[in-house]
């Protein structure tokens, strides 16, 4: 059974539309908050070879809506995005699996790398603090190809850049020569079928994170970041599902920060009557070192001081632990309506070690010591404990996925409180 056949089989088992194939960020957020143990279109950002399995469709979303909203007021969501994938079959091969695919997405935030950008930085003049500009070129580009047997390869590039300008509150751009931020990332991946019941994926990425008071050439220094991911899908006919071992690792370098991360896990996904279920467990190891970073833990703002001393004063934060996650969706009432629920719980043992010369500074460690930590309990962000949502499938073409605000059922309906949804995404296949 090739990969395409597995997707068709999942539909026969009752997954919404082509649920395992065409997902959205809203579906992922409301059904377990990660894509490691399911195959969907969002996985193209982890492995660009997967672009070949989702030809000819458009995707878009309004963005996240997690800000606090006063009663009787409203606010637009942040970071809307849109894009599409298009495929050209290679008819000369006589196989429907052989094709060349190209795709692009505008305005997506690469959450894996953007978290290493500070809120502001101190430049050449130690008295001047500059707000980090919002990048405006955010673009994902894809190029892939698949072969007659269903094997696939792919390339991906992500570019987010701003140089010499900033956006005023009125939306007009103006000059600020000290304003600079840039993230560039390139990935290559494969999706290979070793046997009819095994699909193997692997990808490797190279990235560059830069910011500061002046433009820096791409090769000015050696602060490159490296990322790698792999997983395999083993078909288990006894449970109408799959067993998925997975592993990932990264070494991120940004001004003032070094972060090493390793994660390995095992999961399953199962086709249910009119639905779909997945479950995964991961072991996590993480080590972050930083110097000249200062955090305001009340406002969640960060500042990087580029005027560092000759001898760098590194603080170190090590984490080791595990994570359990799951997601389930099921059609109810009508074939075109599905509800989803999922959750993620991590428990990490953290050890902090502060350079003695940083005493009194609010770095990644306020002092030496150890403690347990977990992901946010219920702050409405995509990384918190639970999610809930629903989806609408119109004639197997238009699919709309909605993440419901977690406090929706606990509000006073007569006061016009808060928001109803935190994310809305849609795809259209043609």
C-alpha positions as a printed Julia matrix, in Angstrom:
430×3 Matrix{Float64}:
   0.0    0.0     0.0
   1.56   3.31   -1.03
   1.15   6.57    0.86
  -1.63   7.78   -1.35
  -3.58   4.59   -0.73
  -3.24   5.06    3.02
  -4.84   8.51    2.74
  -7.72   7.08    0.7
  -8.18   4.31    3.26
  -8.41   6.81    6.09
 -11.32   8.47    4.32
 -13.07   5.12    4.05
 -12.75   4.73    7.81
 -14.71   7.95    8.26
 -12.15  10.67    8.92
 -13.78  14.0     8.15
 -13.37  14.74    4.47
  -9.77  13.81    3.93
  -9.12  14.59    7.57
  -5.71  12.99    7.86
  -4.64  14.72    4.68
  -6.08  18.24    4.7
  -5.7   19.79    8.13
  -5.18  23.37    9.27
  -3.5   25.15   12.15
  -6.91  25.46   13.83
  -7.46  21.69   13.6
  -4.05  20.98   15.1
  -4.48  23.55   17.87
  -7.85  22.13   18.96
  -6.83  18.47   18.62
  -3.61  17.94   20.58
  -1.51  20.97   19.61
   1.16  19.07   17.65
   1.53  17.27   14.31
   4.19  14.69   15.17
   1.9   11.69   15.15
  -0.54  12.53   12.37
  -0.07  13.11    8.67
  -1.61  16.38    7.48
  -0.8   19.34    5.3
   0.63  21.32    8.24
   3.47  18.77    8.3
   4.88  20.36    5.14
   6.62  22.87    7.45
   8.38  19.97    9.21
   9.18  18.03    6.04
   8.89  19.83    2.68
   8.7   16.49    0.82
   5.1   16.16    2.06
   4.04  18.99   -0.25
   3.73  16.35   -3.0
   0.8   14.64   -1.26
  -1.43  17.72   -1.15
  -1.76  18.97   -4.72
  -3.98  21.81   -5.86
  -5.44  23.43   -2.8
  -5.58  26.84   -1.17
  -5.18  27.58    2.53
  -5.79  30.67    4.63
  -6.62  31.84    8.1
  -7.46  35.01   10.01
  -4.65  34.41   12.51
  -4.62  33.93   16.27
  -7.03  35.76   18.57
  -5.67  35.3    22.09
  -5.5   38.92   23.29
  -7.54  40.08   26.25
 -10.71  41.75   25.0
 -12.74  44.11   27.18
 -16.48  43.6    27.46
 -18.32  45.28   24.62
 -15.16  45.73   22.5
 -13.57  43.84   19.64
 -10.15  43.41   18.06
  -8.78  41.93   14.85
  -6.76  38.7    15.13
  -3.01  38.85   14.6
  -0.87  37.44   11.81
  -3.37  36.35    9.11
  -1.88  34.21    6.35
  -2.77  32.63    3.02
  -1.18  30.49    0.33
  -1.54  27.45   -1.88
   0.02  24.36   -3.44
  -0.15  23.49   -7.13
   0.97  20.31   -8.87
   1.93  19.42  -12.42
   1.54  15.68  -13.21
   4.32  14.07  -15.22
   2.14  12.25  -17.71
   5.08  10.82  -19.59
   5.69   8.4   -16.7
   2.2    6.94  -16.86
   1.86   7.14  -13.05
  -0.52   9.48  -11.18
   1.99   9.63   -8.3
   4.71  11.28  -10.41
   4.39  15.06  -10.25
   6.2   18.32   -9.65
   4.73  20.53   -6.92
   5.22  24.19   -6.08
   3.71  26.17   -3.24
   3.91  29.3    -1.17
   2.45  30.86    1.96
   2.51  34.52    3.0
   2.77  35.98    6.49
   3.22  32.8     8.54
   5.2   33.05   11.77
   7.83  30.34   12.23
   7.2   29.77   15.94
  10.23  27.48   16.19
  12.58  30.4    15.46
  10.68  33.61   16.24
  10.84  32.91   19.98
  14.56  33.73   19.81
  13.88  37.33   18.82
  13.85  39.85   21.7
  11.18  42.5    22.16
  13.84  45.23   22.0
  17.61  45.64   21.89
  20.24  48.12   23.03
  22.5   49.15   20.18
  25.75  51.05   19.77
  24.62  53.78   22.15
  24.04  52.01   25.44
  21.41  54.63   26.41
  19.19  53.95   23.38
  16.73  51.07   23.39
  15.14  50.14   20.05
  11.97  48.14   19.59
  12.59  45.12   17.42
  10.72  45.7    14.14
   8.06  43.37   12.83
   9.28  41.43    9.83
   7.24  42.15    6.69
   8.53  39.73    4.05
   7.32  36.56    5.8
   7.19  33.99    3.01
   7.35  30.19    2.78
   8.35  28.78   -0.61
   8.17  25.09   -1.56
   9.4   22.98   -4.44
   8.92  19.22   -4.55
   8.76  16.18   -6.73
   7.36  12.67   -6.4
   8.2    9.51   -8.3
   6.12   6.75   -9.86
   6.34   4.58   -6.74
   5.1    7.37   -4.44
   8.46   8.38   -2.96
   8.95  12.14   -2.65
  11.56  14.85   -2.1
  11.12  18.53   -1.32
  12.78  21.87   -0.59
  11.55  24.75    1.56
  12.73  28.27    2.24
  11.4   30.74    4.81
  12.32  34.45    4.71
  11.24  37.03    7.29
  13.02  40.38    7.09
  12.87  44.06    7.98
  15.69  46.53    7.5
  15.74  50.24    8.2
  12.07  50.85    8.9
   9.2   50.46   11.34
   5.42  50.59   11.26
   3.68  53.48   13.02
   0.44  52.91   15.0
  -1.47  54.33   12.03
   0.02  51.69    9.72
   2.43  53.99    7.85
   6.06  52.84    7.48
   8.86  55.24    8.4
  12.65  55.21    8.48
  14.59  53.89   11.47
  18.16  53.09   10.47
  18.76  51.14   13.71
  15.86  48.82   12.96
  16.92  45.38   11.7
  15.57  41.84   12.1
  15.98  38.84    9.85
  15.24  35.11    9.88
  16.22  32.93    6.93
  15.66  29.18    6.89
  16.17  26.46    4.28
  15.03  22.83    4.59
  15.28  19.66    2.53
  13.31  16.49    3.14
  12.39  13.04    1.88
   9.36  10.78    2.26
  10.33   7.24    1.34
   8.45   3.95    1.29
  10.69   1.07    2.26
   7.85  -1.42    2.18
   4.14  -1.29    1.47
   3.4   -0.79    5.17
   6.23   1.62    6.11
   6.66   5.29    5.25
   9.84   6.99    6.45
  10.4   10.75    6.69
  13.51  12.79    7.33
  14.34  16.49    6.99
  17.25  18.78    7.75
  17.26  22.55    8.02
  19.77  25.39    8.2
  18.7   28.77    9.62
  20.09  32.21   10.37
  18.67  34.54   13.07
  19.95  38.12   13.06
  18.92  41.45   14.54
  20.51  44.59   15.86
  21.31  48.19   15.11
  22.83  47.53   11.7
  22.58  45.18    8.74
  24.73  42.06    8.87
  25.77  39.96    5.92
  24.54  36.4     5.8
  28.05  35.01    6.34
  29.4   37.75    8.64
  29.81  35.37   11.57
  29.19  31.73   12.37
  25.82  31.96   14.13
  24.01  29.34   12.07
  21.26  27.12   13.46
  20.68  23.48   12.57
  17.44  21.51   12.78
  16.59  17.88   11.99
  13.47  15.72   12.24
  12.57  12.13   11.41
   9.6    9.81   11.86
   8.11   6.65   10.39
   4.56   5.37    9.94
   4.12   1.61   10.45
   0.7    0.4     9.33
  -1.07  -1.79   11.93
  -4.02  -3.46   10.27
  -5.15  -5.02   13.57
  -6.16  -1.58   14.9
  -6.84   0.16   11.58
  -4.1    2.58   12.43
  -0.38   3.31   12.56
   2.55   3.19   14.99
   4.79   6.25   14.74
   8.29   6.53   16.26
   9.7   10.06   15.96
  12.8   12.04   16.86
  13.97  15.62   16.42
  16.9   17.76   17.4
  18.13  21.31   16.96
  21.03  23.61   17.76
  19.83  27.22   17.68
  22.21  30.17   17.73
  21.06  33.77   17.94
  22.76  36.88   19.37
  23.31  36.12   23.05
  21.58  32.71   23.0
  22.58  29.09   22.42
  19.88  26.41   22.64
  20.31  22.64   22.23
  17.16  20.53   22.03
  16.5   16.8    21.6
  13.17  14.98   21.6
  12.22  11.36   20.95
   8.79   9.8    21.18
   6.33   7.13   20.18
   2.71   7.53   19.13
  -0.25   5.83   17.49
  -3.15   7.02   15.41
  -6.33   5.03   14.88
  -9.29   5.38   12.54
 -12.55   5.23   14.53
 -16.16   4.9    13.42
 -16.82   8.37   11.94
 -13.69   9.73   13.54
  -9.98   9.67   14.29
  -7.79   9.39   17.42
  -4.11   9.8    18.16
  -1.9    9.53   21.26
   1.8   10.24   21.8
   4.49  10.28   24.5
   7.82  12.12   24.23
  11.08  12.39   26.15
  12.5   15.94   26.11
  15.98  17.31   26.81
  16.79  20.99   26.46
  19.71  23.23   27.35
  19.68  27.0    26.91
  22.53  29.4    27.59
  22.23  33.19   27.38
  24.16  36.35   28.11
  23.07  39.99   28.12
  19.38  39.08   27.88
  17.0   40.68   30.37
  13.4   39.54   30.85
  10.4   41.29   32.34
   8.48  38.29   33.67
   5.4   40.45   34.34
   4.9   41.75   30.8
   6.73  38.92   28.96
   9.03  41.46   27.29
  12.73  40.84   26.66
  15.73  43.06   25.96
  19.09  42.14   24.45
  22.11  44.38   25.12
  24.58  44.15   22.25
  27.13  46.15   24.28
  28.43  43.04   26.06
  31.62  42.84   28.07
  34.77  41.29   26.65
  34.2   38.19   28.81
  30.68  36.88   28.28
  28.63  36.03   31.36
  26.52  33.01   30.47
  23.54  31.8    32.46
  22.48  28.18   31.9
  19.04  26.54   32.08
  18.72  22.75   31.61
  15.42  20.87   31.27
  14.67  17.17   31.15
  11.29  15.47   31.27
   8.38  14.13   29.28
   5.22  15.07   27.45
   1.89  13.32   26.85
  -0.46  14.52   24.13
  -3.62  13.29   22.42
  -6.31  14.36   19.98
  -9.68  13.04   18.88
 -12.29  14.13   16.35
 -15.64  12.69   15.36
 -18.52  13.46   13.04
 -21.75  14.17   14.89
 -25.3   14.88   13.66
 -24.23  15.4    10.05
 -21.46  14.06    7.79
 -20.28  17.62    7.18
 -19.84  18.56   10.87
 -17.04  17.36   13.17
 -16.04  18.2    16.74
 -12.51  17.97   18.11
 -10.8   17.94   21.47
  -7.21  17.37   22.53
  -4.58  18.13   25.11
  -0.88  18.3    25.89
   0.85  17.98   29.26
   4.58  18.35   29.82
   6.49  17.9    33.07
  10.09  19.15   33.03
  12.73  19.15   35.75
  14.66  22.39   35.37
  18.08  23.27   36.74
  19.2   26.91   36.71
  22.78  28.11   37.02
  23.47  31.83   37.06
  26.85  33.38   36.41
  27.75  35.04   39.75
  28.44  38.34   37.95
  24.79  38.42   36.78
  23.43  38.49   40.32
  20.47  40.86   40.48
  19.8   40.73   36.75
  16.61  39.23   35.28
  18.14  36.75   32.88
  16.95  33.27   31.95
  17.84  32.33   35.54
  17.22  34.66   38.47
  19.42  32.54   40.76
  20.8   29.02   41.17
  18.33  26.23   41.88
  16.02  23.52   40.55
  12.27  23.14   40.11
   9.51  21.42   38.11
   7.65  23.22   35.33
   4.87  22.52   32.84
   3.28  24.12   29.79
   0.67  26.87   30.44
  -2.42  25.5    32.15
  -5.11  27.58   30.49
  -4.02  30.91   29.04
  -5.73  30.44   25.67
  -2.46  30.14   23.75
  -1.72  27.3    21.3
   0.71  25.77   23.82
  -1.6   25.39   26.82
  -3.12  22.18   28.2
  -6.38  21.63   26.32
  -8.11  22.63   23.11
 -11.59  22.33   21.65
 -12.97  23.08   18.22
 -15.15  22.06   15.32
 -14.95  21.72   11.56
 -17.26  22.11    8.57
 -16.75  20.17    5.34
 -18.62  21.45    2.27
 -18.76  18.94   -0.59
 -15.2   17.69    0.08
 -13.93  21.0    -1.31
 -14.19  23.79    1.23
 -13.17  22.93    4.79
 -13.4   25.39    7.67
 -11.79  24.64   11.05
 -12.43  26.64   14.2
 -10.67  26.67   17.58
 -13.15  27.65   20.29
 -12.1   30.05   23.05
 -11.55  27.91   26.13
 -13.56  30.15   28.46
 -16.58  30.41   26.14
 -18.93  28.27   28.28
 -17.96  30.06   31.52
 -18.97  33.61   30.58
 -21.96  35.74   31.33
 -23.77  35.92   27.95
 -25.49  39.19   28.93
 -22.28  41.19   29.3
 -20.78  40.65   25.85
 -17.56  39.29   27.3
 -14.42  38.32   25.45
 -14.15  36.42   22.2
 -15.88  33.32   20.81
 -13.02  31.75   18.82
  -9.22  31.9    18.99
  -8.41  30.72   15.45
 -10.27  30.13   12.18
  -8.6   28.36    9.24
  -9.86  27.13    5.88
  -8.73  25.11    2.88
 -10.18  24.74   -0.6
  -9.16  21.89   -2.88
  -9.67  21.91   -6.63
